[in-house]
């Protein structure tokens, strides 16, 4: 059944970037954090996604952390914005070089857990209860480096510790099959969903699904999202696009495969998704500074265009094709519908 409610849109400040990539330095000047925050409302966005150190510098003491977080909360309130998600950045610090929760070093595992608890504290100041775990370095470069069963248990222990630390938060696993690791533990949303049911509070454990991550796993984002919706555990999305099984490209939503994007919106709408439409997209390296939010504006616009199409689709005609097992006819109908030529 169609959802037909008003969606709210979010993105993270890292999506307004300097244009660096692994092969070259910055091509645009860094935009001040306060200036980025002012870009949200005027471009049609409602909320902000944060890493912990987007809000306040990592590893500060509790007093300085609280002071910095309250300053950002005031900025959000002044702009009429909310914090949708917050995530501990557990892949850049030297203590997370061998993973965070699955590191072979007990001291490093403690650091990852304490930083994650501090992230929860920051989220509470911002009024955010959605804590995202992108397990970026929870994996190996060579398989013999870690015991995989021990690693799975350590991830579960960490999630349980966070659920115990604050009984009001929700944990959202954001899964990715590779990059920066050669092979990741819990590489897909289905893997993390299985772990959710082993936690001390499965009702507070779900997923955030990113389009590009599903594509990198050779899967269709709409199927991943539908499965999570079936479990009632799709609590956020990162919409973007991806050109094949390459590095994580974070292209503008719908820019590579319009039909795939259409099906993503169709699933969210029919599945009653009630979370935010989060975007995680990068500006092209060639983008001029004056246009460095266009990829965000364009992604939001594409979602809304596709939403209009989904809501105008003749579902009775679709069901008739299905009933007759006329999938050739259905395919042509969808293609012509997307081209504006359906009768």
Residue frames as qw, qx, qy, qz and C-alpha x, y, z in Angstrom:
[[0.000, 0.889, 0.458, 0.000, 0.00, 0.00, 0.00],
 [0.378, 0.630, -0.037, 0.677, 1.28, 3.45, -0.82],
 [0.462, -0.279, -0.443, 0.716, 2.86, 5.49, 1.91],
 [0.072, 0.727, 0.369, 0.574, 1.97, 8.97, 0.65],
 [0.440, -0.825, -0.198, 0.294, 3.48, 10.92, 3.50],
 [0.240, 0.939, -0.208, 0.135, 5.94, 13.78, 3.41],
 [0.887, -0.018, -0.179, 0.426, 9.53, 12.60, 3.45],
 [0.267, -0.937, 0.179, 0.135, 12.26, 14.45, 5.32],
 [0.785, 0.515, -0.174, 0.299, 15.72, 14.80, 3.78],
 [0.544, -0.787, 0.242, 0.166, 19.13, 14.74, 5.44],
 [0.786, 0.469, -0.252, 0.312, 22.81, 14.63, 4.55],
 [0.724, -0.521, -0.082, 0.444, 26.13, 14.85, 6.36],
 [0.007, -0.940, 0.158, 0.303, 28.51, 17.83, 6.27],
 [0.493, -0.358, 0.657, 0.445, 31.17, 15.61, 4.65],
 [0.565, 0.516, 0.611, 0.203, 29.05, 15.63, 1.49],
 [0.243, 0.968, -0.030, 0.051, 30.16, 19.22, 0.86],
 [0.863, -0.277, 0.184, 0.379, 33.75, 18.30, 0.15],
 [0.137, -0.781, 0.356, 0.495, 37.08, 19.60, -1.08],
 [0.761, 0.578, -0.177, -0.234, 37.22, 17.16, -3.98],
 [0.150, -0.584, 0.797, 0.027, 40.15, 15.09, -2.76],
 [0.964, 0.085, -0.094, -0.232, 40.46, 11.50, -3.92],
 [0.864, -0.355, 0.261, 0.244, 43.10, 8.75, -3.49],
 [0.728, 0.278, 0.272, 0.565, 44.95, 10.08, -6.55],
 [0.268, 0.522, 0.095, 0.804, 44.92, 13.81, -5.97],
 [0.185, -0.199, -0.505, 0.819, 44.67, 16.64, -3.44],
 [0.169, 0.686, 0.536, -0.462, 41.86, 19.10, -2.78],
 [0.285, 0.320, 0.482, 0.764, 40.53, 21.05, -5.76],
 [0.237, -0.757, -0.302, -0.529, 38.07, 23.19, -3.77],
 [0.025, 0.406, -0.538, 0.738, 38.57, 25.11, -0.54],
 [0.241, -0.319, -0.868, 0.293, 37.11, 23.67, 2.63],
 [0.295, -0.606, -0.286, -0.681, 33.75, 25.18, 3.54],
 [0.095, -0.285, 0.623, -0.722, 33.41, 26.26, 7.17],
 [0.090, -0.269, -0.945, 0.162, 31.17, 24.04, 9.29],
 [0.163, 0.516, 0.462, -0.703, 28.79, 26.88, 10.18],
 [0.315, 0.400, -0.367, -0.779, 28.47, 27.77, 6.49],
 [0.216, -0.013, -0.936, -0.277, 27.61, 24.17, 5.63],
 [0.034, 0.392, 0.819, -0.418, 24.87, 24.12, 8.25],
 [0.265, 0.527, 0.144, -0.795, 23.29, 27.17, 6.62],
 [0.223, 0.223, -0.706, -0.634, 23.05, 25.29, 3.30],
 [0.098, 0.182, 0.973, -0.100, 20.49, 22.78, 4.60],
 [0.273, 0.588, 0.601, -0.468, 17.18, 24.58, 4.90],
 [0.285, 0.650, -0.156, -0.687, 17.64, 26.83, 1.89],
 [0.262, 0.321, -0.795, -0.443, 18.18, 23.74, -0.28],
 [0.760, -0.116, -0.316, -0.556, 15.18, 21.80, 1.07],
 [0.593, 0.051, -0.767, 0.240, 16.85, 19.65, 3.72],
 [0.599, -0.663, -0.188, -0.407, 15.48, 19.05, 7.19],
 [0.779, -0.602, 0.179, 0.007, 18.17, 17.33, 9.22],
 [0.212, 0.770, -0.600, 0.047, 21.85, 16.54, 9.58],
 [0.973, -0.086, -0.179, 0.116, 23.81, 13.31, 9.76],
 [0.103, -0.874, 0.442, -0.172, 26.94, 13.45, 11.93],
 [0.765, 0.070, -0.530, 0.359, 30.04, 11.53, 12.83],
 [0.576, -0.694, -0.297, 0.314, 31.10, 12.18, 16.40],
 [0.489, -0.368, 0.097, 0.785, 34.09, 14.28, 15.30],
 [0.134, 0.555, 0.437, 0.695, 31.95, 16.30, 12.90],
 [0.390, -0.834, -0.342, -0.188, 30.37, 17.70, 16.07],
 [0.374, -0.876, 0.297, -0.061, 33.38, 18.01, 18.35],
 [0.346, 0.635, -0.688, 0.060, 37.04, 17.04, 18.10],
 [0.890, -0.128, -0.437, -0.032, 37.76, 13.44, 19.06],
 [0.733, -0.091, -0.474, 0.479, 39.29, 12.47, 22.42],
 [0.078, -0.555, 0.211, -0.801, 38.47, 15.70, 24.27],
 [0.041, -0.072, -0.829, 0.553, 37.57, 15.43, 27.95],
 [0.011, -0.566, -0.824, -0.013, 33.92, 15.20, 28.94],
 [0.036, -0.730, -0.291, 0.617, 33.56, 18.89, 29.82],
 [0.011, 0.446, -0.434, -0.783, 35.02, 20.12, 26.52],
 [0.027, 0.179, 0.901, 0.395, 32.98, 17.52, 24.62],
 [0.013, 0.675, 0.705, -0.217, 29.74, 18.66, 26.22],
 [0.021, -0.683, -0.029, 0.729, 30.56, 22.31, 25.61],
 [0.004, -0.265, 0.645, 0.717, 31.27, 21.68, 21.92],
 [0.009, 0.342, 0.912, 0.228, 28.18, 19.52, 21.43],
 [0.020, 0.722, 0.550, -0.421, 25.91, 22.13, 23.02],
 [0.002, -0.547, 0.242, 0.801, 27.34, 24.76, 20.70],
 [0.059, 0.015, -0.811, -0.582, 26.40, 22.63, 17.68],
 [0.003, -0.531, -0.840, 0.108, 22.95, 21.90, 19.14],
 [0.045, 0.696, 0.242, -0.674, 22.36, 25.65, 19.34],
 [0.047, 0.345, -0.548, -0.760, 23.40, 26.03, 15.69],
 [0.045, -0.235, -0.921, -0.309, 20.93, 23.32, 14.66],
 [0.006, -0.645, -0.672, 0.363, 18.13, 24.84, 16.71],
 [0.029, 0.609, -0.034, -0.792, 18.78, 28.26, 15.21],
 [0.153, 0.245, -0.669, -0.685, 18.48, 26.80, 11.70],
 [0.772, 0.083, 0.146, -0.613, 15.41, 24.69, 12.49],
 [0.615, 0.349, -0.695, -0.128, 17.35, 21.45, 11.90],
 [0.835, -0.422, 0.269, -0.227, 17.52, 18.15, 13.76],
 [0.021, -0.525, 0.845, 0.098, 20.21, 15.50, 14.06],
 [0.868, 0.086, -0.252, -0.420, 19.03, 12.31, 12.35],
 [0.966, -0.075, -0.178, 0.171, 21.95, 9.97, 13.05],
 [0.120, -0.864, 0.484, -0.074, 25.31, 10.04, 14.77],
 [0.971, 0.143, -0.163, 0.103, 28.16, 7.59, 14.17],
 [0.546, -0.708, 0.349, 0.281, 31.51, 7.04, 15.89],
 [0.594, 0.719, -0.353, -0.071, 34.30, 7.43, 13.34],
 [0.778, -0.451, 0.437, 0.013, 36.19, 4.23, 14.11],
 [0.883, 0.336, 0.218, 0.245, 38.32, 3.91, 10.99],
 [0.399, 0.824, -0.145, 0.376, 40.78, 6.84, 11.00],
 [0.438, -0.808, 0.348, -0.186, 42.30, 6.84, 14.48],
 [0.295, 0.537, -0.788, 0.067, 45.65, 4.98, 14.92],
 [0.368, -0.179, 0.814, -0.412, 44.04, 2.79, 17.57],
 [0.770, 0.325, 0.385, -0.392, 41.61, 1.43, 14.98],
 [0.247, 0.599, -0.634, -0.422, 44.19, 0.47, 12.36],
 [0.101, 0.092, -0.987, -0.090, 43.47, -3.24, 12.94],
 [0.388, -0.515, -0.693, -0.322, 39.75, -2.73, 13.22],
 [0.279, -0.520, 0.255, -0.766, 37.90, -1.33, 16.20],
 [0.790, -0.308, 0.256, -0.465, 35.67, -3.84, 17.95],
 [0.995, 0.101, -0.009, 0.007, 37.49, -6.80, 16.32],
 [0.236, 0.793, -0.528, 0.194, 41.07, -5.63, 16.84],
 [0.831, -0.022, -0.511, 0.218, 43.49, -8.25, 18.14],
 [0.292, 0.216, -0.461, 0.809, 44.62, -5.65, 20.70],
 [0.299, -0.611, -0.711, 0.176, 42.44, -5.45, 23.83],
 [0.199, -0.480, -0.178, 0.836, 43.46, -1.83, 24.52],
 [0.079, 0.043, -0.464, -0.881, 42.35, -0.80, 21.04],
 [0.279, -0.450, -0.799, -0.284, 39.02, -2.58, 21.49],
 [0.280, -0.609, -0.537, 0.512, 38.48, -0.66, 24.72],
 [0.083, -0.297, 0.123, 0.943, 39.23, 2.61, 22.92],
 [0.177, -0.196, -0.673, -0.691, 36.63, 1.82, 20.24],
 [0.331, -0.567, -0.754, 0.003, 33.99, 1.02, 22.85],
 [0.265, -0.571, -0.346, 0.695, 34.69, 4.10, 24.96],
 [0.015, -0.151, 0.314, 0.937, 34.66, 6.34, 21.89],
 [0.240, -0.360, -0.754, -0.494, 31.32, 4.84, 20.88],
 [0.322, -0.630, -0.635, 0.309, 29.90, 5.55, 24.34],
 [0.176, -0.434, -0.046, 0.883, 31.15, 9.14, 24.05],
 [0.080, -0.112, -0.597, -0.790, 29.39, 9.32, 20.67],
 [0.286, -0.570, -0.763, -0.105, 26.15, 8.31, 22.40],
 [0.286, -0.596, -0.373, 0.651, 26.68, 11.13, 24.92],
 [0.058, -0.206, 0.288, 0.933, 27.12, 13.62, 22.07],
 [0.183, -0.320, -0.758, -0.539, 23.98, 12.28, 20.40],
 [0.278, -0.625, -0.686, 0.247, 21.99, 12.77, 23.59],
 [0.156, -0.502, -0.107, 0.844, 23.01, 16.43, 23.71],
 [0.106, 0.123, -0.506, -0.847, 21.92, 16.79, 20.07],
 [0.650, 0.170, 0.324, -0.666, 18.62, 15.03, 20.77],
 [0.643, 0.377, -0.564, -0.356, 19.56, 12.05, 18.59],
 [0.738, -0.290, 0.547, -0.267, 18.90, 8.43, 19.55],
 [0.919, 0.391, 0.034, -0.023, 19.98, 6.77, 16.28],
 [0.343, -0.710, 0.569, 0.232, 23.56, 5.53, 16.59],
 [0.842, 0.501, -0.151, -0.136, 25.00, 4.20, 13.32],
 [0.605, -0.498, 0.571, 0.245, 27.82, 1.68, 13.26],
 [0.726, 0.627, -0.267, -0.098, 29.67, 1.59, 9.95],
 [0.825, -0.426, 0.338, 0.156, 32.05, -1.28, 10.68],
 [0.478, 0.823, -0.265, -0.154, 34.57, 0.05, 8.18],
 [0.257, 0.609, -0.744, 0.097, 37.66, -1.80, 9.40],
 [0.694, -0.210, 0.604, -0.330, 35.94, -4.80, 10.95],
 [0.912, 0.400, -0.026, -0.088, 37.49, -7.30, 8.60],
 [0.702, -0.425, 0.413, 0.396, 40.88, -8.41, 7.34],
 [0.327, 0.728, -0.458, -0.392, 43.41, -7.89, 4.58],
 [0.402, 0.243, -0.876, -0.110, 44.35, -11.57, 4.90],
 [0.746, -0.363, -0.355, -0.430, 41.92, -14.13, 6.26],
 [0.763, -0.134, -0.542, 0.326, 44.36, -15.69, 8.71],
 [0.148, 0.439, -0.310, 0.830, 44.81, -12.39, 10.57],
 [0.427, -0.214, 0.426, -0.768, 41.78, -12.88, 12.82],
 [0.080, 0.184, 0.977, -0.066, 39.53, -15.67, 13.98],
 [0.235, -0.279, -0.434, -0.824, 36.19, -14.98, 12.25],
 [0.527, -0.541, -0.647, -0.109, 34.03, -16.56, 14.95],
 [0.444, -0.417, -0.370, 0.702, 35.78, -14.58, 17.66],
 [0.081, 0.039, 0.182, 0.979, 35.34, -11.44, 15.54],
 [0.365, -0.465, -0.572, -0.569, 31.59, -11.96, 15.22],
 [0.567, -0.555, -0.564, 0.228, 31.34, -12.44, 18.97],
 [0.373, -0.257, -0.177, 0.874, 33.32, -9.27, 19.63],
 [0.118, -0.253, -0.336, -0.899, 30.99, -7.22, 17.42],
 [0.521, -0.545, -0.598, -0.272, 28.00, -8.65, 19.29],
 [0.551, -0.442, -0.448, 0.547, 29.63, -7.88, 22.63],
 [0.196, -0.044, 0.014, 0.979, 30.26, -4.27, 21.55],
 [0.307, -0.392, -0.461, -0.734, 26.67, -3.76, 20.34],
 [0.593, -0.545, -0.592, 0.020, 25.36, -5.22, 23.61],
 [0.467, -0.294, -0.321, 0.770, 27.63, -2.96, 25.64],
 [0.007, -0.109, -0.159, -0.981, 26.26, 0.10, 23.83],
 [0.474, -0.461, -0.561, -0.498, 22.65, -1.03, 24.23],
 [0.620, -0.486, -0.533, 0.310, 23.34, -1.52, 27.93],
 [0.360, -0.062, -0.159, 0.917, 25.11, 1.85, 28.26],
 [0.274, 0.159, 0.071, -0.946, 22.04, 3.77, 27.16],
 [0.272, 0.288, 0.915, -0.074, 18.69, 2.01, 27.16],
 [0.374, 0.714, 0.307, -0.506, 17.04, 4.72, 25.01],
 [0.116, 0.582, -0.541, -0.596, 19.24, 4.50, 21.89],
 [0.911, 0.329, 0.217, -0.123, 18.81, 2.46, 18.73],
 [0.391, -0.467, 0.638, 0.471, 21.79, 0.83, 17.00],
 [0.736, 0.623, 0.061, -0.257, 21.74, 0.93, 13.17],
 [0.651, -0.261, 0.556, 0.446, 24.27, -1.26, 11.38],
 [0.495, 0.778, -0.151, -0.357, 25.48, 0.18, 8.07],
 [0.808, -0.167, 0.521, 0.221, 27.04, -2.72, 6.19],
 [0.439, 0.783, -0.345, -0.275, 29.51, -2.70, 3.31],
 [0.997, 0.051, 0.014, 0.048, 31.23, -5.75, 1.77],
 [0.772, 0.032, 0.031, 0.634, 34.68, -4.24, 1.22],
 [0.302, 0.523, 0.022, 0.797, 36.71, -1.01, 1.17],
 [0.124, 0.825, -0.551, -0.003, 38.66, -0.03, 3.13],
 [0.592, -0.326, 0.736, -0.040, 39.09, -3.68, 4.13],
 [0.159, 0.227, -0.840, -0.466, 39.71, -6.37, 1.56],
 [0.458, -0.343, -0.773, -0.272, 36.89, -8.42, 3.09],
 [0.305, -0.402, 0.306, -0.808, 34.49, -7.19, 5.77],
 [0.041, -0.205, -0.932, 0.295, 32.82, -9.10, 8.56],
 [0.236, 0.632, 0.622, -0.398, 28.99, -8.87, 8.39],
 [0.256, -0.087, 0.444, 0.854, 29.22, -7.62, 4.79],
 [0.176, -0.377, -0.586, -0.696, 25.50, -7.14, 4.07],
 [0.446, -0.338, 0.175, -0.810, 22.40, -5.87, 5.88],
 [0.871, -0.165, -0.362, -0.288, 21.19, -9.47, 6.16],
 [0.641, 0.100, -0.596, 0.474, 24.28, -10.37, 8.15],
 [0.010, 0.222, -0.431, 0.874, 23.70, -7.54, 10.60],
 [0.666, -0.268, -0.127, -0.684, 19.99, -8.34, 10.88],
 [0.833, -0.108, -0.542, 0.039, 20.94, -11.84, 12.00],
 [0.409, 0.109, -0.543, 0.725, 23.19, -10.33, 14.66],
 [0.324, -0.374, 0.065, -0.867, 20.36, -8.04, 15.81],
 [0.811, -0.309, -0.281, -0.410, 18.36, -11.04, 16.96],
 [0.776, -0.072, -0.498, 0.380, 21.28, -12.22, 19.12],
 [0.128, 0.430, -0.310, 0.838, 21.56, -8.92, 21.01],
 [0.099, -0.221, -0.765, 0.597, 20.21, -8.23, 24.49],
 [0.301, 0.583, 0.409, -0.635, 17.48, -6.03, 22.99],
 [0.394, 0.216, 0.703, 0.551, 16.60, -6.91, 19.37],
 [0.143, 0.847, 0.513, -0.006, 13.87, -4.25, 19.33],
 [0.104, -0.938, 0.092, 0.317, 16.56, -1.54, 19.47],
 [0.395, -0.405, 0.651, 0.506, 18.80, -2.97, 16.77],
 [0.676, 0.637, 0.345, -0.138, 18.24, -2.41, 13.03],
 [0.647, 0.057, 0.394, 0.650, 19.94, -1.22, 9.85],
 [0.225, 0.795, -0.099, -0.554, 20.80, 1.75, 7.69],
 [0.761, 0.237, 0.518, 0.311, 21.10, 0.66, 4.06],
 [0.027, 0.696, -0.292, -0.655, 23.22, 2.54, 1.53],
 [0.793, 0.549, 0.033, -0.261, 22.49, 2.02, -2.17],
 [0.416, 0.713, -0.564, -0.013, 26.14, 1.82, -3.22],
 [0.304, -0.430, 0.817, -0.233, 27.00, -0.72, -0.52],
 [0.793, 0.196, 0.509, -0.272, 24.32, -3.12, -1.72],
 [0.704, 0.681, -0.145, -0.142, 25.48, -2.70, -5.31],
 [0.101, 0.697, -0.705, 0.083, 29.10, -3.39, -4.28],
 [0.492, -0.187, 0.818, -0.232, 27.88, -6.68, -2.84],
 [0.092, 0.009, -0.850, -0.518, 26.25, -7.53, -6.18],
 [0.041, 0.499, 0.829, -0.250, 22.78, -6.99, -4.72],
 [0.009, -0.599, -0.410, -0.687, 19.88, -4.72, -5.59],
 [0.010, 0.130, -0.454, 0.881, 19.30, -1.94, -3.01],
 [0.593, -0.200, -0.118, -0.771, 15.53, -2.23, -3.33],
 [0.807, -0.138, -0.567, -0.091, 15.65, -5.92, -2.37],
 [0.433, 0.032, -0.608, 0.665, 17.89, -5.22, 0.62],
 [0.202, -0.144, 0.238, -0.939, 15.57, -2.42, 1.73],
 [0.709, -0.189, -0.350, -0.582, 12.46, -4.52, 1.20],
 [0.714, -0.101, -0.667, 0.187, 13.90, -7.34, 3.31],
 [0.234, 0.017, -0.519, 0.822, 14.75, -4.93, 6.12],
 [0.425, -0.165, -0.023, -0.890, 11.28, -3.36, 5.89],
 [0.747, -0.174, -0.572, -0.289, 9.79, -6.83, 6.16],
 [0.593, -0.156, -0.623, 0.486, 11.69, -7.19, 9.44],
 [0.238, -0.926, -0.245, -0.160, 10.52, -3.67, 10.45],
 [0.678, -0.541, 0.069, 0.492, 14.16, -2.75, 10.87],
 [0.482, 0.424, 0.224, 0.733, 14.91, -0.30, 8.06],
 [0.300, -0.793, -0.357, 0.392, 15.46, 2.83, 10.13],
 [0.026, 0.826, -0.192, -0.529, 17.51, 4.98, 7.76],
 [0.814, 0.417, 0.301, 0.272, 18.84, 4.99, 4.20],
 [0.194, -0.631, 0.342, 0.669, 21.75, 6.52, 2.32],
 [0.716, 0.597, 0.361, -0.007, 20.64, 6.98, -1.26],
 [0.048, -0.697, 0.484, 0.527, 23.25, 7.36, -4.01],
 [0.888, 0.428, -0.007, -0.167, 24.28, 5.46, -7.13],
 [0.530, -0.512, 0.636, 0.229, 27.13, 3.25, -8.20],
 [0.645, 0.589, -0.358, -0.331, 28.66, 2.31, -11.54],
 [0.822, 0.232, -0.520, 0.023, 29.40, -1.39, -11.11],
 [0.857, -0.471, -0.138, 0.158, 31.46, -3.32, -8.59],
 [0.486, 0.560, -0.248, 0.624, 34.15, -0.67, -8.18],
 [0.248, -0.055, -0.518, 0.817, 35.20, 1.51, -5.29],
 [0.020, -0.697, -0.642, 0.319, 32.43, 3.30, -3.39],
 [0.299, 0.328, 0.333, 0.832, 31.52, 6.09, -5.82],
 [0.042, -0.582, -0.517, 0.626, 28.60, 7.82, -4.04],
 [0.098, 0.182, 0.486, 0.849, 27.17, 9.19, -7.28],
 [0.389, 0.025, 0.093, -0.916, 24.05, 11.34, -7.49],
 [0.487, 0.182, 0.796, -0.311, 20.95, 9.24, -6.84],
 [0.662, 0.581, 0.425, -0.209, 19.51, 7.85, -10.06],
 [0.179, 0.809, -0.367, -0.422, 22.42, 9.03, -12.21],
 [0.085, -0.356, 0.892, 0.266, 23.63, 5.55, -13.24],
 [0.118, -0.219, -0.944, -0.219, 20.56, 3.32, -13.23],
 [0.362, -0.156, 0.026, -0.919, 17.25, 5.16, -13.28],
 [0.738, -0.206, -0.511, -0.391, 15.21, 1.97, -13.20],
 [0.589, -0.114, -0.671, 0.436, 17.10, 0.73, -10.14],
 [0.026, 0.040, -0.345, 0.937, 16.48, 4.07, -8.43],
 [0.549, -0.196, -0.275, -0.764, 12.80, 3.89, -9.38],
 [0.745, -0.220, -0.625, -0.076, 12.50, 0.47, -7.75],
 [0.373, -0.031, -0.583, 0.721, 14.22, 1.78, -4.62],
 [0.250, -0.077, 0.151, -0.953, 11.66, 4.58, -4.28],
 [0.667, -0.164, -0.491, -0.536, 8.84, 2.15, -5.12],
 [0.640, -0.172, -0.710, 0.238, 9.89, -0.18, -2.30],
 [0.167, -0.031, -0.473, 0.865, 10.25, 2.63, 0.24],
 [0.407, -0.086, -0.066, -0.907, 6.84, 4.01, -0.67],
 [0.737, -0.156, -0.518, -0.405, 4.97, 0.70, -0.80],
 [0.632, -0.072, -0.692, 0.341, 6.77, -0.63, 2.27],
 [0.437, -0.841, -0.285, -0.146, 5.62, 2.19, 4.49],
 [0.633, 0.036, -0.265, 0.726, 9.12, 3.45, 5.20],
 [0.223, -0.925, -0.283, -0.121, 8.81, 6.27, 7.73],
 [0.630, -0.467, 0.033, 0.619, 12.45, 7.24, 8.22],
 [0.070, 0.830, -0.163, -0.529, 14.44, 10.06, 6.66],
 [0.812, 0.542, 0.083, 0.200, 15.71, 10.08, 3.11],
 [0.463, -0.729, 0.312, 0.396, 19.39, 10.38, 3.83],
 [0.700, 0.701, -0.118, 0.075, 21.79, 11.18, 1.01],
 [0.613, -0.574, 0.389, 0.378, 25.45, 10.20, 0.92],
 [0.704, 0.624, 0.236, 0.243, 26.72, 11.59, -2.37],
 [0.513, -0.431, 0.186, 0.719, 29.97, 13.16, -3.51],
 [0.365, 0.855, -0.043, -0.365, 30.37, 16.11, -5.83],
 [0.855, 0.419, 0.040, 0.305, 32.37, 15.35, -8.96],
 [0.626, -0.370, 0.050, 0.685, 36.00, 16.35, -8.66],
 [0.312, 0.293, 0.376, 0.822, 35.46, 18.72, -11.62],
 [0.151, -0.827, -0.532, -0.101, 32.67, 20.61, -9.83],
 [0.211, 0.518, -0.136, 0.817, 33.27, 24.32, -9.36],
 [0.152, -0.115, -0.667, 0.720, 32.96, 25.71, -5.80],
 [0.369, 0.027, 0.035, -0.928, 29.83, 27.68, -6.71],
 [0.743, -0.003, -0.415, -0.526, 28.06, 24.39, -7.55],
 [0.249, 0.283, -0.889, 0.260, 29.29, 22.20, -4.71],
 [0.415, 0.080, 0.716, -0.556, 25.83, 21.45, -3.29],
 [0.578, 0.275, -0.342, -0.688, 24.25, 20.68, -6.67],
 [0.394, 0.100, -0.909, -0.090, 24.78, 16.91, -6.28],
 [0.035, 0.207, 0.803, -0.557, 22.72, 17.03, -3.09],
 [0.425, 0.373, 0.138, -0.813, 19.99, 19.22, -4.56],
 [0.510, 0.285, -0.610, -0.536, 19.88, 17.04, -7.69],
 [0.219, -0.007, -0.969, 0.118, 19.64, 13.81, -5.66],
 [0.218, 0.321, 0.629, -0.673, 16.73, 15.18, -3.65],
 [0.481, 0.403, -0.157, -0.763, 15.06, 16.34, -6.86],
 [0.404, 0.191, -0.833, -0.325, 15.50, 12.90, -8.45],
 [0.013, -0.163, -0.920, 0.356, 13.92, 11.21, -5.45],
 [0.336, 0.423, 0.397, -0.742, 10.90, 13.51, -5.63],
 [0.473, 0.365, -0.469, -0.651, 10.55, 13.04, -9.40],
 [0.332, 0.070, -0.935, -0.105, 10.64, 9.26, -8.96],
 [0.126, 0.238, 0.771, -0.578, 8.22, 9.50, -6.04],
 [0.483, 0.387, 0.026, -0.785, 5.73, 11.24, -8.32],
 [0.490, 0.263, -0.717, -0.420, 6.14, 8.41, -10.83],
 [0.138, -0.032, -0.960, 0.242, 5.69, 5.73, -8.19],
 [0.250, 0.329, 0.590, -0.693, 2.52, 7.39, -6.94],
 [0.542, 0.447, -0.110, -0.703, 1.10, 7.67, -10.47],
 [0.097, 0.217, -0.938, -0.254, 1.92, 4.08, -11.49],
 [0.758, -0.072, -0.203, -0.616, -1.15, 2.06, -12.49],
 [0.270, -0.348, 0.862, -0.252, -0.85, -0.71, -9.90],
 [0.792, 0.236, 0.418, -0.378, -3.90, -2.53, -11.27],
 [0.703, 0.630, -0.293, -0.154, -2.14, -2.81, -14.61],
 [0.074, 0.578, -0.793, 0.176, 0.99, -4.12, -12.87],
 [0.546, -0.113, 0.743, -0.370, -1.07, -6.74, -11.04],
 [0.825, 0.432, 0.123, -0.343, -2.75, -7.76, -14.29],
 [0.507, 0.644, -0.573, -0.022, 0.62, -8.38, -15.92],
 [0.169, -0.413, 0.841, -0.307, 1.69, -10.41, -12.90],
 [0.725, 0.089, 0.519, -0.445, -1.48, -12.47, -12.90],
 [0.831, 0.521, -0.028, -0.192, -0.95, -13.36, -16.56],
 [0.760, -0.342, 0.359, 0.420, 2.76, -14.01, -15.97],
 [0.568, 0.732, 0.193, 0.323, 3.32, -11.54, -18.78],
 [0.539, -0.650, 0.044, 0.533, 6.68, -10.23, -17.64],
 [0.434, 0.171, 0.410, 0.784, 7.67, -9.12, -21.12],
 [0.049, -0.758, -0.448, -0.473, 4.60, -6.92, -21.17],
 [0.502, -0.818, -0.204, 0.192, 5.31, -5.68, -17.67],
 [0.598, -0.297, 0.169, 0.725, 8.90, -4.82, -18.54],
 [0.254, 0.406, 0.418, 0.772, 7.84, -2.80, -21.57],
 [0.264, -0.844, -0.410, -0.225, 5.19, -1.04, -19.49],
 [0.573, -0.699, -0.070, 0.423, 7.79, -0.03, -16.86],
 [0.517, -0.070, 0.305, 0.797, 10.30, 1.10, -19.49],
 [0.090, 0.567, 0.462, 0.676, 7.72, 3.15, -21.37],
 [0.408, -0.837, -0.363, 0.016, 6.40, 4.50, -18.07],
 [0.567, -0.545, 0.043, 0.616, 9.87, 5.75, -17.16],
 [0.347, 0.072, 0.427, 0.832, 10.17, 7.30, -20.61],
 [0.256, 0.400, 0.235, -0.848, 6.79, 9.03, -20.30],
 [0.356, 0.189, -0.618, -0.675, 5.33, 6.96, -23.12],
 [0.070, 0.161, 0.969, -0.171, 3.14, 4.46, -21.26],
 [0.381, -0.240, -0.425, -0.785, -0.48, 4.25, -22.34]]
